[in-house]
Amino acid sequence: MGWRNTIDAWGRASMLFHWATAAAFITAYVVVYYVIWFVDPQTSIKPGLFGTTPDAERVVPLLNIHWVLGLSIGFLTLPRLLWRIAGGVPRHVAGSRLERLSADAAHWALYAILILMPLSGYMTTYDPTDFGLFAIPACRDTAIAAAIRDTFGLSVAQLEDAAWAVHSFIGAWLAWPLLVLHVGAALLHHFVRKDAVLRRMLPLRRSTG
């Protein structure tokens, strides 16, 4: 198994990008909904469930995990895209032209989400994102955010509200349906069509076809 993609298989680098992004994406969702449902006193829907008590002091430390994961996804996506463009991708398995076009469209839609969600999410941060060894300042405190506000005549609140509208819409209505479609298609290929679509993205099992 090499690092580069071939006409029939994904390489180690693509697998690493894929599974690291998937793990960070799912964990970020779990963390933020845990905060919303159980920790934030303003939004908690089940106080006391599983022994948890809403606690405002825990909100920012937990959200920091969400922010770290989100920014990490954003940082991974650019080199992942460059690697894909430069190295090519395995050919499609047998299927209709419509299926191939749909698969490509779904993949590029996922890439768009992996860029827009971290970007719009970062634009709503009100505290620095602490990575442990370093911290990234809150977007509102950066020169880029100030330039955007000045260019479009926006206040801090207006810019953050616009970013939040994008972030929450994608997160609630686009990301999960596309993810379910992506996973469902992989399982369909694996269990029904019994081809190599899923197998060739698994690190411990490689197959052509």
N, C-alpha and C positions, 0 to 999 in steps of 0.2 A: 504494500500500500504506500503510494507516494504522496507528496504534499500537493502536487498539482492535479487538477481535474483532467480526465481523459474523455474520450468520446463516449465511453460506456460507464464511467464511474466518477463519483466525487472524490476529491483528494482530501488528505487530512486537514488542510487549512480550511476548506469549505465546511467540513464536518465540525471543526472547532468553532468557527463563526456561528454556524447554525445552532448547535446545541447550547453554546454559551448564551446566545441571544434568547433562545427559547426558555432557558432556566431563569435568566434575569427578568424576562417579560412576565412569566407566570408568577414569580416571587413578588415582583413589584405590584401586581394586581392583588395578590393575597394580602400584602402588607397594607396597602391603601384602603382596602375594604374592611380589614380588621380595625383600622383606625376609625373609619366612618361608622361602622356598625357597633363597635364595642368600647372604643376609647374616648373619642371626642364627645364631651358632654352635650354639645349642640346638635349632634346628629345620631347619637347612639340609639339604636332601636330595640335593643334587648339588654338593658342594664342588669347586671348580676349574672347573666348567662355564662356558664362555664367558670363561674367564680370571678369574672372580670367586673371591675367597677370603673365607670367613666372617670378619667383623670386628665385634666387639661395639661398638666405638667409632662405627661408622657407623649403628647401629640407630636411636638416638634422632633424629639429624638427618633420616634418611629417614622415620621414622615421623612426624616433625613435618610433612612434606609431606602425608602421609595425613590427619593431624589438621586441617591448614589446609583441605584440600579438603572433608573431612567437615563441618566447622563451616560452611564457605561454603555447602554444600548446604543445611544447616539454616537458615542465615540467608536463603537465597533462597526457601525453600519457603513461609514464612509470607506474604510479599508476593505470591508467585505464587498462593497459594490465595485471598487476598483479591481479587486482580485477577480471578481466575476467577469467584468468587462475585459480585463487583460488576458485572463486564462481560459475564457470560454466555459461552457457548461456541457454536461453530457447530453447526448441527443435524446429526443423524446422516445418513449416506448411507443409501440404500435397504438394507433388511435386515430380518430377522425381529425380533420383539420380544425373543426370547431373545438374539439377537446384540447388540442394543442394551443390554440389561441386563448382559450379560457384559462388554461394552466399558466400561460405566460402573463396574462392580464392579472390573475390573482397574485402571482409572485411580485409583480411590479407594484401592485396596490399595497401588498404587505411591506415592501421596501419604503413606499411613501409614508406609511403609518409609522415605521421605525425611525423615520426622520422627523415627521411632524409632531408626534407625541412627545418625544424628549424636548424638542425645541419649544413647543407651546407650553409644556409643563415647566421648563426652566424659566420661561418668561413670567410665570406666576409665583416663583419662589420669593419669599420675604425674608429668609435668613440664608446665610452662607451654607453651601452643601459641603459637609465635612467628610472627606475621604480618609481621615486618620492621619496620613502623612502630609496632607495638604488640604486646602479648602478652596472652593470656587465661590466667589462672591455672589450674592443674590443678584439676579438680573437687573433689578431696579437700581442697583448701585453701580452699574457698568456704564462706560462711555457709549457703547453701542445702543443701549436702551435709551440713554439721554438723547442721542442723535435721532432715534426713531420718534421719540416724543416731540422733539423740536421740529422735525420735518413735517409731521402730520398734525401738529398742534394738539397733542394728546396729553392728558394728565397721567400720573403714575397709575391711578385707579382705572382710568379708561383703557390704557394699554393692557394692564393685567386682566381686566374683565374680558377684553376681546380674546386674549390668549387663553383664558380659562374656558370661554365658550367653545373655542376650537378643541381644546384638550378634552373637555368633558364630553363633547359630542362624539369625537372619534373613539374615546374610551368606552362610551356606553353603547354606541350604535354601529360602529364600523369594525373596530378591532376584533371583538369577540366573534361576530359572524364570520369574518374572514378567517380567523384562526380555526373555528369549527369546520369551515369548508376545507381548509388546508389539511387538517388532521383527518377529516372524513374521507377526502380524496385519497390520501395516502393509505388509509385502512382499506378502502375499496380496492385499490390496486393490489394490496398485499393479500387480502383474504378472498376476494371475489375473482379478480382477474389473475391473481397469482403471478404477477410480473415483478420486476426488480426495482420499481420506483421507490419503495420504502427501504428495501434491503441495501441499496447502494448508498443510503445516507447513514446506515448504522456502522459505527466504527469497528465492530467485532465480526461483521459478516459482510462480505463483498461478493457481488454477483453481477454478471453482465446479462443483458437481455432487455 
